[in-house]
Amino acid sequence: MRMHKFLLASALVFGAATAAQAALPQYPNPGTFNEADYSFTALATGDIVAYFAGHTAGYTNWLRLEVNGVDTGLEGLNNQVTALGTSFNFGSVNAGDKLVFKIRVVNTGEYFYSQRSLNPDGLTHIYSADYAGGDWGIPAGVYVGFEDLLGGGDRDYDDLRFVFTNVGGGEVGGVPEPTTWAMLIAGFGLVGVAARRRVARQTQA
């Protein structure tokens, strides 16, 4: 009897952990502007597949993809009529191809992109994170949540939610600029020189 209870408790704990792992990522600072910028590439030569993971948008949106700056001409996963877990295949790409995801807002005619510099307001319109898979049969991949309003809307980045497979990359907002790298290297050099002098003094003493 004790063994039965132990196994049951273990199964419940494991099930809870699995469910938690499968949960869709959420933007950690809702209501505030996402300062990050993002860059995505194809992990391997093969298909880019998008999965619909939900929406809170009142507007109608279609998902599109640019590969190396060229629109594929394909769009799918209309948020108002698409069932959760539905997939859309954007076709084959080559490993390393640059990918930009974008939404077409039917109500306003605007496009919003996963790359900040392409957006008409110059703001980040997505939040992205790795996704472990499991909800509505969606496999592991890269999660991307969109805002579909000019100016960022309510900035919780879940107006449109998608998961993409065969996609790598992500946040690049934290990568130092070349001038910052130069200052860091110079700083490390000065620290090294100071340490060398200190050792030399101690040796002479």
C-alpha positions in Angstrom: 0.0 0.0 0.0 2.8 2.4 0.9 4.6 1.6 -2.4 1.4 2.3 -4.3 1.1 5.7 -2.6 4.7 6.5 -3.3 4.4 5.6 -6.9 1.2 7.7 -7.2 2.8 10.7 -5.6 5.9 10.3 -7.8 3.7 10.2 -10.9 1.9 13.3 -9.8 5.1 15.2 -9.2 6.5 14.1 -12.5 3.3 15.0 -14.3 3.3 18.5 -12.7 7.0 19.0 -13.7 6.3 17.9 -17.3 3.2 20.2 -17.5 5.3 23.1 -16.2 8.1 22.4 -18.7 5.6 22.4 -21.5 4.0 25.8 -20.6 4.3 28.5 -23.3 6.9 31.2 -22.4 5.5 34.5 -21.1 7.0 37.9 -21.4 8.4 38.6 -17.9 7.7 42.3 -17.8 4.2 42.9 -19.1 3.3 46.5 -19.7 6.9 47.5 -20.3 8.7 47.9 -23.6 10.9 44.9 -24.6 14.4 46.4 -25.1 15.7 43.2 -26.8 16.2 42.8 -30.5 16.2 39.4 -32.2 17.8 37.7 -35.1 16.8 34.2 -36.4 18.4 31.8 -38.8 17.7 28.3 -40.2 19.3 25.6 -38.2 19.5 23.1 -41.0 18.6 22.7 -44.7 14.9 21.8 -44.6 11.4 23.1 -43.9 10.5 26.0 -41.6 7.2 25.0 -39.9 5.1 27.4 -37.8 2.6 26.2 -35.2 -0.3 28.4 -33.9 -0.2 28.7 -30.1 -3.0 31.1 -29.4 -3.9 34.8 -29.5 -5.5 37.6 -27.5 -5.8 40.0 -30.5 -9.0 41.6 -31.6 -7.6 42.3 -35.0 -7.2 39.7 -37.8 -3.6 38.8 -38.5 -1.8 36.5 -41.0 1.7 35.1 -40.4 4.4 35.6 -43.1 8.1 34.8 -43.5 11.1 36.5 -45.1 14.1 34.5 -46.0 17.3 36.5 -46.6 15.2 39.6 -47.0 12.8 38.1 -49.6 9.1 37.4 -48.7 8.2 33.8 -49.4 4.8 35.0 -50.7 3.1 32.5 -48.3 0.9 33.4 -45.4 -1.1 31.3 -42.9 -2.4 30.8 -39.4 -5.1 33.5 -39.4 -5.6 34.0 -35.7 -9.4 34.4 -35.8 -10.1 31.0 -37.5 -7.1 28.8 -36.7 -7.3 25.9 -34.2 -4.6 25.7 -31.5 -1.7 23.4 -32.6 -2.4 23.9 -36.3 0.9 23.9 -38.4 1.8 25.9 -41.5 4.8 24.9 -43.7 6.8 27.8 -45.1 8.8 25.5 -47.3 12.5 24.6 -47.5 15.4 26.9 -46.6 19.2 26.4 -46.4 21.1 26.1 -43.2 22.2 29.6 -42.0 19.5 31.5 -44.0 18.4 34.7 -42.3 14.7 34.5 -41.2 12.4 37.3 -40.4 8.9 36.5 -39.1 6.2 39.1 -39.7 2.5 39.6 -39.2 0.1 41.3 -41.6 -2.6 43.2 -39.7 -5.7 43.0 -41.9 -7.6 45.8 -40.1 -4.8 48.4 -40.4 -2.8 47.2 -43.3 0.4 47.3 -41.2 3.2 44.8 -41.0 5.2 44.1 -37.8 8.4 42.2 -37.9 10.6 40.1 -35.6 13.5 42.4 -36.5 13.0 45.8 -34.7 14.6 48.0 -37.4 12.0 46.9 -39.9 9.0 48.0 -37.8 7.3 51.3 -38.8 7.5 52.6 -35.2 11.1 51.4 -34.6 10.0 49.3 -31.6 10.4 45.6 -30.8 7.1 43.9 -31.5 8.0 40.4 -30.3 9.1 38.4 -27.3 11.0 35.1 -28.0 12.3 32.2 -26.0 13.0 28.5 -26.3 10.0 26.3 -26.0 10.1 22.7 -24.7 7.0 21.4 -26.6 3.9 19.6 -25.5 0.9 22.0 -25.7 -1.7 20.9 -28.3 0.9 18.5 -29.8 3.3 21.4 -30.7 6.9 20.1 -30.8 9.9 21.8 -29.2 11.1 24.9 -31.0 11.4 28.7 -30.8 8.5 30.6 -29.3 7.6 34.0 -30.8 4.8 36.2 -29.4 3.8 39.4 -31.3 2.2 42.8 -30.5 0.0 43.9 -33.4 -0.5 47.6 -32.6 1.5 50.6 -33.6 3.5 51.8 -30.5 3.5 48.3 -28.9 -0.1 48.2 -27.6 -0.3 46.8 -24.1 3.2 45.3 -24.4 2.6 41.9 -23.0 3.7 40.4 -26.4 1.0 37.7 -26.7 -1.4 39.2 -29.3 -0.3 36.4 -31.6 1.7 33.3 -30.3 3.6 30.9 -32.6 6.2 28.2 -32.3 8.8 27.6 -35.1 10.9 24.5 -35.8 14.3 24.4 -37.5 15.0 27.9 -36.2 18.0 29.1 -34.2 19.1 32.4 -32.8 17.1 34.8 -30.6 17.9 37.8 -28.5 20.8 40.0 -29.8 20.0 43.1 -27.8 22.6 42.2 -25.1 25.5 41.9 -27.5 28.0 44.7 -27.0 28.7 47.1 -29.9 32.3 47.0 -31.5 33.3 50.1 -29.6 32.2 48.5 -26.3 34.3 45.4 -27.1 37.3 47.7 -27.8 36.9 49.4 -24.4 36.5 46.0 -22.7 39.6 44.6 -24.3 41.6 47.8 -23.4 40.4 47.5 -19.9 41.5 43.9 -19.6 44.8 44.9 -21.0 45.3 47.6 -18.3 44.3 45.2 -15.6 46.9 42.7 -16.9 49.7 45.3 -17.0 48.9 46.4 -13.4 48.9 42.8 -12.2 52.3 42.2 -13.9 53.8 45.3 -12.3 52.5 44.2 -8.9 54.1 40.8 -9.3 57.4 42.4 -10.4 57.5 44.6 -7.3 56.8 41.7 -5.0 59.7 39.8 -6.6 62.1 42.7 -6.2 61.2 43.0 -2.6 
